[in-house]
Amino acid sequence: MDSNKTVYYANNLEEVFYQLKTVAGLQLVGGCTGHDEFAANFLSIRNLPELSKLEKHERYFDFGPAITLSELEMIGRNNLPVVLYDAIKSIANPQVRNIATLGGNICTKKSKMTLYAPLLALDARLELQHGSENTYIPLTKFEEIPPEHLLTKIRVPVEEWEVTVFRRLGPAHHINERSASFVFLTNTQNSQISSIRIAFAGEFWFRSLELENRLLGSHLPIPAKSINELVTDAGIQFDEAAEKANKEPLPILRDQFLNLVKFSLEQLTY
């Protein structure tokens, strides 16, 4: 450990907020499985019981940010949203998943980690606490945790999906510029698309809302010509999202994204 860095400790949330208020530039860390540089002052919140809770409700899960990926995995594929479970299983190995936390997967700054696209597609919401005040924000509007705030809960809706596609791109055991995740979810009713979600996350993220809205109500099967047009539109949205994020993703990521959009849409032709 660098002698210029200071480790702080807290036994409960009250002490966490006290440290956030009194220690300038304090960085909160979880399992510390990432490669981000530590700030001069940091505090581990991984073992706080208040942040490690799991609550199952009729229509959603509430996950504490300090819950480990292994603990999520133990809930099982039949109980978790399928794309979330598949994403968790794709991460590193059991030893890493025993340490890595859900909050850490969400809050990394350099790039969006494996669970970000599934959580985007599932319309996850984040509970941010500042003192005694709690605020929920959709993950689609999340940029970073404000000063003196703490991520205290991740709310994930529980919903059945007829078509689920999750793919992790890039190397299997570490994160680099080729890493990203893709999710496609669809429900149908009376041979029409009744709901659809398309999400991508890597060096930048986006939900393809324009494409989703265009596809809502579409009759099945989708003609091959229409699929090609939709893939072209998806490419335009990918480029616009990258430009907005001031990123220049590798061309292979764009190609992989479009191939996955095409593959997913073709699942709706039968």
The 8 nearest C-alpha neighbors of each residue, nearest first, counted from 0:
[[1, 2, 4, 3, 5, 6, 37, 39],
 [2, 0, 3, 4, 5, 39, 37, 6],
 [1, 3, 4, 0, 5, 39, 6, 40],
 [4, 2, 1, 39, 5, 0, 40, 38],
 [3, 5, 39, 2, 1, 40, 6, 38],
 [6, 4, 40, 39, 7, 41, 3, 2],
 [5, 7, 41, 42, 40, 4, 8, 43],
 [8, 6, 42, 41, 5, 9, 40, 43],
 [7, 9, 42, 43, 6, 10, 15, 44],
 [10, 8, 14, 15, 11, 7, 44, 12],
 [9, 11, 14, 47, 8, 12, 15, 13],
 [10, 12, 13, 14, 9, 47, 15, 49],
 [13, 11, 15, 14, 16, 10, 49, 9],
 [12, 14, 16, 15, 11, 17, 130, 10],
 [13, 15, 17, 9, 12, 16, 11, 18],
 [16, 14, 12, 18, 17, 13, 9, 19],
 [17, 15, 19, 13, 18, 14, 20, 12],
 [16, 18, 14, 20, 15, 19, 21, 13],
 [17, 19, 21, 15, 20, 16, 22, 14],
 [20, 18, 16, 147, 17, 21, 22, 15],
 [19, 21, 17, 18, 147, 22, 16, 23],
 [20, 22, 18, 19, 17, 23, 16, 25],
 [23, 21, 18, 25, 19, 20, 24, 40],
 [22, 24, 25, 21, 19, 20, 40, 18],
 [25, 23, 26, 22, 40, 38, 39, 19],
 [24, 26, 40, 41, 23, 22, 19, 27],
 [27, 25, 41, 38, 42, 40, 24, 28],
 [28, 26, 42, 41, 43, 25, 44, 29],
 [27, 29, 43, 42, 44, 31, 26, 30],
 [30, 28, 45, 31, 43, 44, 103, 100],
 [29, 31, 99, 98, 32, 100, 45, 28],
 [30, 32, 29, 33, 28, 99, 103, 98],
 [33, 31, 30, 99, 34, 95, 98, 29],
 [34, 32, 31, 35, 107, 30, 103, 99],
 [33, 35, 36, 32, 31, 37, 174, 107],
 [36, 34, 33, 37, 107, 109, 108, 31],
 [35, 37, 34, 38, 33, 39, 31, 26],
 [38, 36, 35, 39, 41, 26, 40, 4],
 [37, 39, 40, 26, 41, 36, 25, 4],
 [38, 40, 4, 5, 37, 3, 41, 25],
 [41, 39, 5, 25, 38, 4, 6, 26],
 [42, 40, 26, 25, 6, 27, 7, 38],
 [41, 43, 7, 27, 8, 6, 28, 26],
 [44, 42, 28, 29, 45, 27, 8, 41],
 [45, 43, 47, 46, 29, 28, 42, 27],
 [44, 46, 29, 65, 43, 47, 30, 28],
 [47, 45, 44, 48, 65, 51, 43, 50],
 [46, 48, 49, 50, 44, 45, 11, 51],
 [49, 47, 51, 50, 46, 52, 11, 65],
 [50, 48, 47, 51, 52, 12, 11, 63],
 [51, 49, 63, 65, 48, 47, 64, 52],
 [52, 50, 66, 63, 65, 48, 49, 47],
 [53, 51, 63, 50, 62, 49, 54, 48],
 [52, 54, 62, 61, 63, 55, 51, 60],
 [53, 55, 61, 60, 56, 52, 62, 59],
 [56, 54, 60, 59, 61, 53, 57, 58],
 [57, 55, 59, 58, 60, 54, 61, 157],
 [56, 58, 59, 55, 157, 60, 156, 54],
 [59, 57, 157, 56, 156, 60, 158, 55],
 [60, 58, 156, 157, 56, 155, 57, 55],
 [59, 61, 55, 155, 154, 54, 56, 62],
 [60, 62, 154, 54, 153, 53, 152, 55],
 [63, 61, 53, 153, 152, 52, 60, 64],
 [62, 64, 50, 51, 152, 52, 65, 66],
 [63, 65, 102, 101, 66, 50, 152, 151],
 [66, 64, 51, 45, 50, 100, 63, 102],
 [67, 65, 51, 100, 64, 63, 101, 70],
 [68, 66, 100, 70, 69, 99, 97, 101],
 [67, 69, 96, 71, 70, 100, 99, 72],
 [70, 68, 72, 96, 97, 71, 67, 73],
 [71, 69, 73, 67, 68, 72, 66, 74],
 [72, 70, 68, 69, 73, 74, 67, 66],
 [71, 73, 69, 70, 74, 75, 68, 84],
 [72, 74, 70, 75, 71, 69, 76, 68],
 [75, 73, 72, 71, 78, 79, 70, 76],
 [76, 74, 73, 77, 78, 72, 79, 84],
 [75, 77, 79, 78, 84, 81, 74, 80],
 [78, 76, 75, 79, 81, 80, 74, 84],
 [77, 79, 76, 75, 74, 80, 81, 157],
 [80, 78, 76, 81, 77, 84, 75, 74],
 [79, 81, 83, 82, 157, 84, 78, 76],
 [80, 82, 84, 83, 76, 79, 85, 77],
 [83, 81, 85, 84, 80, 165, 86, 117],
 [84, 82, 86, 80, 81, 85, 117, 87],
 [83, 85, 87, 81, 86, 82, 76, 79],
 [86, 84, 82, 88, 87, 83, 81, 89],
 [85, 87, 83, 89, 84, 88, 82, 114],
 [86, 88, 84, 89, 85, 90, 83, 68],
 [89, 87, 85, 86, 90, 84, 72, 91],
 [88, 90, 86, 87, 85, 91, 167, 171],
 [91, 89, 87, 88, 92, 86, 172, 113],
 [90, 92, 172, 95, 89, 171, 96, 173],
 [91, 93, 95, 94, 96, 90, 172, 89],
 [94, 92, 96, 95, 97, 69, 91, 90],
 [93, 95, 97, 92, 96, 98, 91, 69],
 [94, 96, 97, 98, 93, 92, 99, 91],
 [97, 95, 68, 93, 69, 99, 98, 94],
 [96, 98, 69, 94, 95, 93, 67, 99],
 [99, 97, 30, 96, 95, 67, 100, 94],
 [98, 100, 30, 96, 67, 32, 95, 68],
 [101, 99, 67, 103, 65, 102, 66, 68],
 [100, 102, 104, 64, 103, 66, 67, 68],
 [103, 101, 64, 105, 104, 100, 65, 106],
 [102, 104, 100, 106, 105, 101, 29, 107],
 [103, 105, 101, 102, 112, 106, 107, 100],
 [106, 104, 102, 103, 107, 115, 101, 112],
 [105, 107, 103, 104, 102, 108, 143, 144],
 [108, 106, 105, 109, 104, 103, 110, 111],
 [107, 109, 110, 106, 111, 35, 143, 105],
 [110, 108, 107, 202, 111, 35, 203, 112],
 [111, 109, 202, 108, 201, 112, 107, 203],
 [112, 110, 201, 200, 202, 115, 107, 203],
 [111, 113, 104, 115, 114, 110, 201, 105],
 [112, 114, 115, 180, 86, 179, 111, 116],
 [115, 113, 117, 116, 112, 86, 118, 104],
 [114, 116, 118, 117, 113, 112, 111, 119],
 [115, 117, 119, 200, 199, 198, 118, 114],
 [118, 116, 120, 119, 114, 115, 83, 182],
 [117, 119, 121, 115, 123, 116, 120, 114],
 [120, 118, 116, 122, 117, 121, 115, 123],
 [119, 121, 117, 118, 122, 196, 198, 116],
 [120, 122, 118, 119, 123, 117, 156, 155],
 [123, 121, 119, 120, 118, 124, 137, 155],
 [122, 124, 155, 118, 154, 121, 138, 119],
 [125, 123, 137, 154, 138, 136, 153, 135],
 [126, 124, 153, 136, 135, 152, 137, 154],
 [125, 127, 135, 152, 134, 151, 150, 153],
 [128, 126, 150, 134, 149, 133, 151, 125],
 [127, 129, 133, 149, 148, 132, 130, 134],
 [130, 128, 148, 132, 131, 147, 133, 149],
 [131, 129, 132, 128, 16, 148, 13, 133],
 [130, 132, 129, 133, 128, 13, 16, 134],
 [133, 131, 129, 130, 128, 134, 127, 148],
 [134, 132, 128, 127, 129, 126, 131, 135],
 [133, 135, 127, 126, 128, 136, 132, 125],
 [136, 134, 126, 125, 124, 127, 137, 133],
 [135, 137, 125, 124, 138, 134, 126, 140],
 [138, 136, 124, 139, 140, 123, 125, 141],
 [137, 139, 141, 140, 124, 123, 119, 125],
 [138, 140, 137, 141, 119, 122, 206, 205],
 [141, 139, 138, 137, 142, 136, 124, 143],
 [140, 142, 138, 139, 143, 137, 136, 144],
 [143, 141, 140, 144, 138, 139, 145, 106],
 [142, 144, 141, 145, 106, 108, 146, 107],
 [143, 145, 148, 146, 149, 142, 150, 127],
 [146, 144, 148, 143, 147, 149, 127, 142],
 [147, 145, 148, 144, 19, 149, 20, 24],
 [146, 148, 19, 20, 145, 129, 149, 16],
 [149, 147, 129, 146, 145, 128, 127, 144],
 [148, 150, 128, 127, 151, 129, 147, 144],
 [149, 151, 127, 126, 152, 128, 64, 148],
 [150, 152, 126, 127, 149, 63, 50, 64],
 [153, 151, 63, 126, 62, 125, 64, 150],
 [152, 154, 125, 62, 61, 124, 126, 63],
 [155, 153, 61, 124, 123, 60, 125, 152],
 [154, 156, 123, 60, 59, 153, 61, 157],
 [157, 155, 59, 58, 158, 60, 121, 154],
 [158, 156, 59, 58, 80, 155, 159, 60],
 [159, 157, 156, 160, 80, 58, 59, 121],
 [158, 160, 161, 157, 80, 186, 81, 162],
 [161, 159, 186, 162, 185, 184, 163, 158],
 [162, 160, 186, 185, 163, 159, 187, 184],
 [161, 163, 185, 184, 160, 186, 164, 183],
 [164, 162, 184, 183, 160, 161, 82, 165],
 [163, 165, 183, 182, 184, 166, 162, 263],
 [166, 164, 182, 181, 82, 163, 183, 167],
 [165, 167, 181, 180, 168, 164, 182, 86],
 [166, 168, 180, 179, 181, 165, 169, 113],
 [169, 167, 179, 178, 180, 166, 170, 177],
 [168, 170, 178, 177, 171, 179, 167, 175],
 [171, 169, 172, 173, 178, 174, 168, 177],
 [172, 170, 173, 169, 91, 90, 89, 168],
 [173, 171, 91, 170, 90, 174, 92, 89],
 [172, 174, 170, 171, 175, 91, 178, 169],
 [175, 173, 178, 170, 176, 172, 169, 177],
 [174, 176, 178, 177, 173, 169, 170, 110],
 [175, 177, 178, 202, 174, 249, 248, 201],
 [176, 178, 169, 175, 179, 252, 168, 249],
 [179, 177, 169, 168, 175, 176, 174, 201],
 [180, 178, 201, 168, 200, 167, 177, 169],
 [179, 181, 167, 200, 113, 166, 199, 168],
 [180, 182, 199, 166, 165, 198, 116, 167],
 [183, 181, 165, 198, 164, 197, 117, 116],
 [182, 184, 197, 164, 196, 163, 263, 198],
 [185, 183, 163, 196, 195, 162, 160, 164],
 [186, 184, 195, 162, 194, 160, 161, 196],
 [187, 185, 194, 161, 160, 193, 192, 195],
 [186, 188, 192, 193, 191, 190, 185, 189],
 [187, 189, 191, 190, 193, 192, 186, 216],
 [188, 190, 191, 187, 192, 218, 193, 219],
 [191, 189, 219, 188, 218, 187, 192, 220],
 [192, 190, 218, 188, 187, 217, 216, 189],
 [191, 193, 187, 216, 215, 217, 194, 186],
 [192, 194, 187, 186, 188, 216, 215, 191],
 [195, 193, 186, 185, 192, 215, 187, 196],
 [194, 196, 185, 184, 211, 186, 197, 215],
 [195, 197, 184, 120, 183, 211, 198, 185],
 [198, 196, 183, 207, 182, 206, 120, 184],
 [199, 197, 206, 182, 116, 120, 181, 205],
 [198, 200, 181, 116, 204, 205, 180, 182],
 [201, 199, 204, 116, 179, 180, 203, 111],
 [200, 202, 179, 111, 203, 110, 178, 204],
 [203, 201, 110, 111, 200, 176, 204, 109],
 [204, 202, 201, 200, 244, 241, 110, 111],
 [205, 203, 200, 199, 201, 202, 111, 206],
 [204, 206, 199, 198, 207, 240, 200, 203],
 [207, 205, 198, 208, 197, 199, 119, 204],
 [206, 208, 210, 197, 209, 211, 205, 198],
 [209, 207, 211, 210, 206, 212, 197, 196],
 [210, 208, 212, 211, 207, 213, 236, 206],
 [209, 211, 213, 207, 208, 212, 214, 233],
 [210, 212, 208, 214, 213, 209, 195, 207],
 [213, 211, 209, 215, 214, 210, 208, 195],
 [212, 214, 210, 211, 215, 209, 217, 216],
 [213, 215, 211, 217, 212, 210, 216, 192],
 [216, 214, 212, 192, 217, 213, 193, 194],
 [215, 217, 192, 191, 193, 214, 218, 213],
 [218, 216, 191, 214, 192, 215, 219, 221],
 [217, 219, 191, 190, 220, 216, 221, 192],
 [220, 218, 221, 190, 191, 268, 217, 267],
 [219, 221, 268, 267, 269, 218, 222, 190],
 [220, 222, 219, 268, 223, 225, 267, 218],
 [223, 221, 225, 224, 220, 226, 268, 219],
 [222, 224, 226, 225, 227, 221, 265, 268],
 [225, 223, 227, 222, 226, 228, 221, 229],
 [226, 224, 228, 222, 227, 223, 229, 221],
 [227, 225, 229, 223, 228, 224, 230, 222],
 [226, 228, 230, 224, 225, 229, 231, 223],
 [229, 227, 225, 231, 226, 230, 232, 224],
 [228, 230, 226, 232, 231, 227, 225, 233],
 [231, 229, 233, 227, 232, 228, 257, 226],
 [232, 230, 228, 234, 229, 233, 227, 235],
 [233, 231, 229, 235, 234, 230, 228, 236],
 [232, 234, 230, 236, 231, 235, 237, 229],
 [235, 233, 237, 231, 232, 236, 238, 230],
 [234, 236, 232, 238, 233, 237, 239, 231],
 [235, 237, 239, 233, 238, 234, 240, 232],
 [238, 236, 234, 240, 235, 239, 233, 241],
 [237, 239, 241, 235, 236, 240, 242, 234],
 [240, 238, 236, 242, 241, 237, 243, 235],
 [241, 239, 243, 237, 242, 238, 236, 244],
 [240, 242, 246, 244, 238, 239, 243, 245],
 [243, 241, 245, 239, 244, 240, 246, 238],
 [242, 244, 240, 245, 241, 239, 246, 238],
 [243, 245, 241, 242, 246, 240, 203, 204],
 [246, 244, 242, 243, 241, 247, 240, 203],
 [247, 245, 241, 244, 242, 248, 203, 202],
 [246, 248, 241, 249, 245, 242, 250, 202],
 [249, 247, 246, 250, 252, 241, 202, 253],
 [248, 250, 251, 252, 247, 177, 253, 176],
 [251, 249, 253, 252, 248, 254, 247, 255],
 [250, 252, 254, 249, 253, 255, 177, 248],
 [253, 251, 255, 250, 254, 249, 256, 248],
 [252, 254, 256, 250, 251, 255, 257, 249],
 [255, 253, 251, 257, 252, 256, 258, 250],
 [254, 256, 252, 258, 253, 257, 251, 259],
 [255, 257, 253, 259, 254, 258, 252, 260],
 [258, 256, 260, 254, 259, 255, 230, 261],
 [257, 259, 255, 261, 256, 260, 262, 254],
 [258, 260, 262, 256, 257, 261, 263, 255],
 [261, 259, 257, 263, 258, 262, 264, 256],
 [262, 260, 258, 264, 259, 263, 265, 230],
 [261, 263, 259, 265, 260, 264, 258, 266],
 [264, 262, 260, 266, 265, 261, 259, 183],
 [263, 265, 261, 266, 267, 262, 260, 226],
 [264, 266, 262, 267, 268, 263, 261, 226],
 [265, 267, 264, 263, 268, 269, 262, 162],
 [268, 266, 265, 264, 269, 220, 219, 221],
 [267, 269, 220, 265, 221, 266, 219, 264],
 [268, 267, 220, 266, 219, 265, 221, 264]]
